[in-house]
Amino acid sequence: MNIFQAIEQRRAVKHYQTNKKMSEMDFKTLMDSVLLSPTSYNIQHWRFIRVTDVDQREKLKDAAWGQAQVSEAAELLVLCADVNAWKDRPERYVANSPKDTQDMLLPMIHNFYHEKEQTQRDEAMRSCGIAAQTMMLAAKGLGYDSCPMVGFDRDKVAELICLPDKHVIAMMIAIGHAEKAAYPRAGQLPLSEVLMENQFHPSNAE
Ligand SMILES: Cc1cc2nc3c(=O)[nH]c(=O)nc-3n(C[C@H](O)[C@H](O)[C@H](O)COP(=O)(O)O)c2cc1C
Protein backbone atom coordinates (compact mmCIF):
# COMPACT_ATOMS: atom_id res chain seq x y z
CA MET A 1 0.00 0.00 0.00
CA ASN A 2 1.42 3.38 -0.89
CA ILE A 3 1.08 6.47 1.26
CA PHE A 4 -1.82 7.91 -0.75
CA GLN A 5 -3.78 4.68 -0.50
CA ALA A 6 -3.21 4.65 3.26
CA ILE A 7 -4.44 8.25 3.55
CA GLU A 8 -7.50 7.50 1.44
CA GLN A 9 -8.37 4.24 3.20
CA ARG A 10 -7.83 5.38 6.80
CA ARG A 11 -11.25 5.90 8.32
CA ALA A 12 -12.54 6.20 11.88
CA VAL A 13 -13.72 2.64 12.51
CA LYS A 14 -15.97 2.12 15.53
CA HIS A 15 -16.42 -1.67 15.68
CA TYR A 16 -13.65 -4.27 15.72
CA GLN A 17 -13.27 -8.03 15.47
CA THR A 18 -12.56 -9.03 19.05
CA ASN A 19 -10.83 -12.30 18.12
CA LYS A 20 -8.10 -10.62 16.04
CA LYS A 21 -5.02 -9.38 17.86
CA MET A 22 -2.02 -7.42 16.69
CA SER A 23 1.23 -9.37 16.60
CA GLU A 24 4.09 -8.04 18.71
CA MET A 25 6.10 -7.62 15.52
CA ASP A 26 3.41 -5.41 14.01
CA PHE A 27 3.11 -3.45 17.26
CA LYS A 28 6.86 -2.83 17.27
CA THR A 29 6.82 -1.77 13.61
CA LEU A 30 3.92 0.56 14.39
CA MET A 31 5.63 2.21 17.35
CA ASP A 32 9.00 2.43 15.60
CA SER A 33 7.20 4.38 12.87
CA VAL A 34 5.44 6.62 15.37
CA LEU A 35 8.75 7.51 17.01
CA LEU A 36 9.97 8.90 13.68
CA SER A 37 7.28 11.60 13.78
CA PRO A 38 8.59 15.15 14.03
CA THR A 39 8.59 17.24 17.21
CA SER A 40 9.70 20.81 17.60
CA TYR A 41 13.35 20.79 18.78
CA ASN A 42 13.09 16.99 18.65
CA ILE A 43 11.90 16.93 22.27
CA GLN A 44 9.71 13.85 21.76
CA HIS A 45 7.54 14.78 24.72
CA TRP A 46 4.88 12.21 23.84
CA ARG A 47 4.26 9.34 26.24
CA PHE A 48 2.11 6.37 25.21
CA ILE A 49 0.05 4.11 27.40
CA ARG A 50 -0.65 0.76 25.74
CA VAL A 51 -3.70 -0.67 27.46
CA THR A 52 -3.45 -4.45 27.50
CA ASP A 53 -5.41 -5.21 30.68
CA VAL A 54 -9.02 -6.26 30.03
CA ASP A 55 -10.37 -4.70 33.25
CA GLN A 56 -8.55 -1.46 32.54
CA ARG A 57 -10.10 -1.48 29.06
CA GLU A 58 -13.57 -1.86 30.57
CA LYS A 59 -12.97 1.00 33.00
CA LEU A 60 -11.68 3.18 30.17
CA LYS A 61 -14.71 2.25 28.11
CA ASP A 62 -16.95 3.47 30.94
CA ALA A 63 -14.93 6.70 31.03
CA ALA A 64 -15.47 6.97 27.26
CA TRP A 65 -19.24 6.81 27.66
CA GLY A 66 -19.40 3.19 26.54
CA GLN A 67 -17.74 3.58 23.13
CA ALA A 68 -17.32 0.01 21.87
CA GLN A 69 -13.96 0.47 20.19
CA VAL A 70 -12.25 1.00 23.54
CA SER A 71 -12.77 -2.62 24.55
CA GLU A 72 -13.18 -4.27 21.13
CA ALA A 73 -10.03 -3.07 19.38
CA ALA A 74 -6.88 -5.20 19.37
CA GLU A 75 -4.88 -2.28 20.70
CA LEU A 76 -5.77 0.84 22.65
CA LEU A 77 -3.24 3.58 23.15
CA VAL A 78 -3.63 6.71 25.26
CA LEU A 79 -1.48 9.46 23.79
CA CYS A 80 -0.12 11.70 26.51
CA ALA A 81 2.70 14.18 26.78
CA ASP A 82 5.12 15.46 29.41
CA VAL A 83 4.83 19.25 29.27
CA ASN A 84 8.09 19.56 31.19
CA ALA A 85 10.11 17.36 28.84
CA TRP A 86 11.83 20.47 27.45
CA LYS A 87 13.82 20.78 30.69
CA ASP A 88 14.36 17.10 31.38
CA ARG A 89 17.95 16.42 30.23
CA PRO A 90 17.46 18.26 26.93
CA GLU A 91 20.95 17.28 25.77
CA ARG A 92 19.35 13.94 24.86
CA TYR A 93 17.33 15.62 22.10
CA VAL A 94 20.44 16.88 20.31
CA ALA A 95 22.85 14.09 21.25
CA ASN A 96 23.84 13.30 17.66
CA SER A 97 24.14 16.91 16.53
CA PRO A 98 27.52 18.60 16.10
CA LYS A 99 28.74 20.38 19.24
CA ASP A 100 28.18 23.88 17.84
CA THR A 101 24.60 22.95 16.91
CA GLN A 102 24.01 21.63 20.42
CA ASP A 103 25.38 24.83 21.92
CA MET A 104 22.98 26.82 19.76
CA LEU A 105 19.91 24.63 20.27
CA LEU A 106 19.98 24.05 24.03
CA PRO A 107 19.47 27.72 24.99
CA MET A 108 16.90 28.02 22.21
CA ILE A 109 14.87 25.16 23.69
CA HIS A 110 15.03 26.81 27.09
CA ASN A 111 13.94 30.21 25.80
CA PHE A 112 11.15 28.72 23.72
CA TYR A 113 9.50 26.93 26.65
CA HIS A 114 10.64 28.65 29.86
CA GLU A 115 7.64 30.12 31.74
CA LYS A 116 5.42 29.58 28.68
CA GLU A 117 2.73 27.20 29.85
CA GLN A 118 0.52 27.78 26.83
CA THR A 119 3.40 26.93 24.49
CA GLN A 120 4.26 23.83 26.51
CA ARG A 121 0.69 22.60 26.19
CA ASP A 122 0.25 23.66 22.57
CA GLU A 123 3.40 21.82 21.55
CA ALA A 124 2.35 18.72 23.50
CA MET A 125 -0.97 18.60 21.64
CA ARG A 126 0.64 19.40 18.29
CA SER A 127 3.22 16.63 18.67
CA CYS A 128 0.65 14.07 19.79
CA GLY A 129 -1.55 15.03 16.85
CA ILE A 130 1.28 14.38 14.42
CA ALA A 131 2.20 11.13 16.18
CA ALA A 132 -1.46 10.11 16.03
CA GLN A 133 -1.61 10.52 12.28
CA THR A 134 1.63 8.57 11.84
CA MET A 135 0.15 5.84 14.05
CA MET A 136 -3.09 5.63 12.08
CA LEU A 137 -1.38 5.63 8.69
CA ALA A 138 1.22 3.08 9.83
CA ALA A 139 -1.62 0.93 11.19
CA LYS A 140 -3.36 1.16 7.82
CA GLY A 141 -0.12 0.21 6.08
CA LEU A 142 0.10 -2.86 8.30
CA GLY A 143 -3.49 -3.82 7.43
CA TYR A 144 -5.31 -2.47 10.51
CA ASP A 145 -8.04 0.07 11.03
CA SER A 146 -8.11 2.72 13.72
CA CYS A 147 -10.18 5.32 15.50
CA PRO A 148 -8.87 8.52 17.10
CA MET A 149 -10.86 9.50 20.20
CA VAL A 150 -11.37 12.44 22.51
CA GLY A 151 -14.85 11.38 23.55
CA PHE A 152 -14.02 10.53 27.15
CA ASP A 153 -13.97 12.03 30.61
CA ARG A 154 -10.43 13.32 30.79
CA ASP A 155 -10.29 13.40 34.60
CA LYS A 156 -11.46 9.80 34.90
CA VAL A 157 -8.99 8.62 32.27
CA ALA A 158 -6.19 10.56 33.98
CA GLU A 159 -7.02 8.81 37.24
CA LEU A 160 -7.17 5.37 35.62
CA ILE A 161 -3.81 5.69 33.89
CA CYS A 162 -2.21 7.43 36.92
CA LEU A 163 -1.34 10.44 34.79
CA PRO A 164 1.63 12.13 36.48
CA ASP A 165 1.70 15.83 37.34
CA LYS A 166 2.70 18.08 34.43
CA HIS A 167 1.44 15.57 31.88
CA VAL A 168 -1.54 15.98 29.55
CA ILE A 169 -3.75 13.55 27.68
CA ALA A 170 -4.12 14.34 23.98
CA MET A 171 -6.33 11.49 22.77
CA MET A 172 -6.82 7.74 22.57
CA ILE A 173 -6.39 5.61 19.48
CA ALA A 174 -8.06 2.24 19.01
CA ILE A 175 -6.47 -0.08 16.44
CA GLY A 176 -7.67 -3.41 15.09
CA HIS A 177 -9.50 -5.21 12.31
CA ALA A 178 -12.83 -3.68 11.37
CA GLU A 179 -15.99 -5.61 12.22
CA LYS A 180 -18.12 -2.94 10.54
CA ALA A 181 -16.92 -0.53 7.89
CA ALA A 182 -16.82 3.17 8.73
CA TYR A 183 -19.84 5.26 7.86
CA PRO A 184 -19.67 7.02 4.49
CA ARG A 185 -17.61 10.20 4.73
CA ALA A 186 -19.73 12.69 6.65
CA GLY A 187 -19.11 15.66 4.35
CA GLN A 188 -15.76 17.08 3.33
CA LEU A 189 -15.50 20.86 2.88
CA PRO A 190 -14.38 21.92 -0.58
CA LEU A 191 -10.74 22.92 -0.96
CA SER A 192 -11.86 26.38 -2.10
CA GLU A 193 -13.36 27.01 1.36
CA VAL A 194 -10.30 26.06 3.38
CA LEU A 195 -7.36 27.03 1.16
CA MET A 196 -6.44 30.68 0.74
CA GLU A 197 -3.55 32.25 -1.02
CA ASN A 198 -1.11 34.42 0.91
CA GLN A 199 -3.62 35.66 3.51
CA PHE A 200 -7.16 35.29 4.79
CA HIS A 201 -9.60 37.01 2.50
CA PRO A 202 -11.43 39.92 4.16
CA SER A 203 -14.69 37.95 4.15
CA ASN A 204 -13.04 35.06 6.08
CA ALA A 205 -11.34 37.31 8.62
CA GLU A 206 -14.55 38.89 9.94
C1 LIG B 1 -9.11 14.27 17.74
C2 LIG B 1 -10.24 13.38 17.29
C3 LIG B 1 -11.12 12.87 18.22
C4 LIG B 1 -12.13 12.01 17.84
N1 LIG B 1 -12.93 11.44 18.80
C5 LIG B 1 -13.78 10.47 18.44
C6 LIG B 1 -14.49 9.75 19.43
O1 LIG B 1 -14.35 9.96 20.63
N2 LIG B 1 -15.32 8.76 19.02
C7 LIG B 1 -15.49 8.47 17.71
O2 LIG B 1 -16.27 7.55 17.41
N3 LIG B 1 -14.85 9.15 16.74
C8 LIG B 1 -13.98 10.13 17.08
N4 LIG B 1 -13.27 10.78 16.11
C9 LIG B 1 -13.45 10.40 14.72
C10 LIG B 1 -14.06 11.51 13.88
O3 LIG B 1 -15.44 11.60 14.10
C11 LIG B 1 -13.73 11.20 12.40
O4 LIG B 1 -12.33 11.21 12.26
C12 LIG B 1 -14.33 12.20 11.46
O5 LIG B 1 -15.73 12.12 11.49
C13 LIG B 1 -13.85 11.97 10.03
O6 LIG B 1 -14.09 10.63 9.63
P1 LIG B 1 -12.91 9.71 9.12
O7 LIG B 1 -11.84 9.73 10.18
O8 LIG B 1 -13.52 8.36 8.93
O9 LIG B 1 -12.41 10.30 7.83
C14 LIG B 1 -12.29 11.69 16.48
C15 LIG B 1 -11.41 12.22 15.54
C16 LIG B 1 -10.38 13.05 15.95
C17 LIG B 1 -9.41 13.56 14.92
The ligand as a MOL file (V3000), in Angstrom:
LIG
                    3D

  0  0  0     0  0            999 V3000
M  V30 BEGIN CTAB
M  V30 COUNTS 31 33 0 0 0
M  V30 BEGIN ATOM
M  V30 1 C -9.1140 14.2680 17.7410 0
M  V30 2 C -10.2370 13.3850 17.2890 0
M  V30 3 C -11.1170 12.8740 18.2240 0
M  V30 4 C -12.1290 12.0050 17.8400 0
M  V30 5 N -12.9250 11.4440 18.8000 0
M  V30 6 C -13.7830 10.4720 18.4370 0
M  V30 7 C -14.4860 9.7480 19.4300 0
M  V30 8 O -14.3520 9.9570 20.6280 0
M  V30 9 N -15.3200 8.7640 19.0170 0
M  V30 10 C -15.4940 8.4680 17.7120 0
M  V30 11 O -16.2680 7.5520 17.4120 0
M  V30 12 N -14.8460 9.1450 16.7430 0
M  V30 13 C -13.9780 10.1250 17.0850 0
M  V30 14 N -13.2670 10.7810 16.1140 0
M  V30 15 C -13.4510 10.3990 14.7250 0
M  V30 16 C -14.0590 11.5060 13.8770 0
M  V30 17 O -15.4400 11.5980 14.1000 0
M  V30 18 C -13.7310 11.2000 12.4010 0
M  V30 19 O -12.3260 11.2130 12.2610 0
M  V30 20 C -14.3330 12.2030 11.4560 0
M  V30 21 O -15.7280 12.1150 11.4860 0
M  V30 22 C -13.8530 11.9680 10.0250 0
M  V30 23 O -14.0890 10.6330 9.6310 0
M  V30 24 P -12.9130 9.7100 9.1180 0
M  V30 25 O -11.8390 9.7260 10.1780 0
M  V30 26 O -13.5160 8.3630 8.9280 0
M  V30 27 O -12.4050 10.3010 7.8320 0
M  V30 28 C -12.2920 11.6910 16.4810 0
M  V30 29 C -11.4060 12.2240 15.5430 0
M  V30 30 C -10.3820 13.0480 15.9470 0
M  V30 31 C -9.4140 13.5550 14.9190 0
M  V30 END ATOM
M  V30 BEGIN BOND
M  V30 1 1 1 2
M  V30 2 1 2 3
M  V30 3 2 2 30
M  V30 4 2 3 4
M  V30 5 1 4 5
M  V30 6 1 4 28
M  V30 7 2 5 6
M  V30 8 1 6 7
M  V30 9 1 6 13
M  V30 10 2 7 8
M  V30 11 1 7 9
M  V30 12 1 9 10
M  V30 13 2 10 11
M  V30 14 1 10 12
M  V30 15 2 12 13
M  V30 16 1 13 14
M  V30 17 1 14 15
M  V30 18 1 14 28
M  V30 19 1 15 16
M  V30 20 1 16 17
M  V30 21 1 16 18
M  V30 22 1 18 19
M  V30 23 1 18 20
M  V30 24 1 20 21
M  V30 25 1 20 22
M  V30 26 1 22 23
M  V30 27 1 23 24
M  V30 28 2 24 25
M  V30 29 1 24 26
M  V30 30 1 24 27
M  V30 31 2 28 29
M  V30 32 1 29 30
M  V30 33 1 30 31
M  V30 END BOND
M  V30 END CTAB
M  END
